[in-house]
Amino acid sequence: MKILHTSDWHIGRTFHGVDLLADQAAALAAVADLVAAHGIDVVVVPGDIYDRAVPSADAVLVCNRGLEAIRAAGAVIVATSGNHDSPARLGAGAAFAAAGGLHLMTRVADVGRPVVIDDEFGTVAFYGIPYLEPETTRAELDIPSARTHAEVLTAAMGRVTADLDDRRADGSTVRSVVLAHAFVVGGEATGSERSISVGGVETAPASAFDGVDYVALGHLHSPQTLSERVRYSGSPLPYSFGERSHRKAVWILELDADGLTAVDRVELPVVRGLSRIEGTVEELLSEERFAGAEEHYVSAVLTDAVRPVDAMRSLRTRFPHAVHLEWNRPAGDSTLRYRDRVRGRTDSEILASFVTDMRSTPSPSEVRLLERALTSVQADEVAADSVSEQYELFGKSA
């Protein structure tokens, strides 16, 4: 059996305010193409299919079309819910969807009830462990004192291994794949994931998954190998500029009669690159060295001596997909100590210099406003000193 592991689609997510639905549709189409090209039997998606518990109508449409394309390419789909999904909404109509080859495993009560798919070697049991928040799932897992993700995940895996033992009791060969949405020790976050810690430790040990053939993990956004049989596929698109150096991918694994035989990383096509560029507005708009970023999502760091006016509008004439902008005014002489810089200067001059450093030179009207504010503060300080002196005199007379 050939299985493709993908996760963390986050359909409906925006990138610095930019709608990503077209990019996400392209990424799902690429997954469907891989299904057809590699003869994939099952696609597993361990959570965060949507980015919100209540996705928009457009997000649902993009997701449904992606699922339809994957199914039409020849694969059965097994999916769980993540911390971004609503288990109830994602799992609505699961029984009907299963009849069409889409198995949505979102209920805690069903973690020990697998989707069973046969191949020429026998049975493969797919167990879905949705995101488990300790506070809300510990009672259902019969561990009322549990407080950590490790405890609830271990309890869920206890149900998985118990079911596997029952299926193998008569000597049958049953191979197993677990889908889980969790932060497993050894994984490395990228910065675009939402924390799943609510007052406790959010990580769980990889040893909790001992005894199964493959563990398809979701939650972390870069492809990672924790062990030969425990892996994150990562997201199909980058969702932060911290991921601009990542190459997105899926895992394609094969099971034979004895279990896991091979796992291959297959890279996904880049829908749109990410670039971080730095320079003055004039340099960014004119220099050839920035040409490679023209069709990328761009984060620009401006180094102009004075904050440029309407810089984003200017940058988008060359970089139409610029989405993030910050101004990093060049520093002065770093060897000059602060006390040397302010020696002999009045408070008004120091305030005006601060505004210049943070923004630009203040106008005459702004200088007058600063002086009035300074006068008001000084008056308050004098009044406070007077009250303090009167209090001390009263205390001595008493």
Secondary structure, DSSP 8 states (H G I E B T S, - for coil): -EEEE-----BT-EETTEE-HHHHHHHHHHHHHHHHHHT-SEEEEES--BSSSS--HHHHHHHHHHHHHHHHTT-EEEEE--SSS-HHHHTTTHHHHHHTTEEEE--GGGTTS-EEEEETTEEEEEEEE----HHHHTTTTT-TT--SHHHHHHHHHHHHHHHHHHHHTTS--EEEEEEEESEETT----S-S----SSS--EE-GGGGTTSSEEEEESSSS-EEEETTEEE---SS--SGGGTT---EEEEEEEETTEEEEEEEEE---SS-EEEEEE-HHHHHH-GGGGGGTTSEEEEEE--SS--TTHHHHHTTT-TTEEEEEE------TTS-HHHHHTT--HHHHHHHHHHHHTS---HHHHHHHHHHHHHHHHHHHHHHHHHHHHHHHHHH-
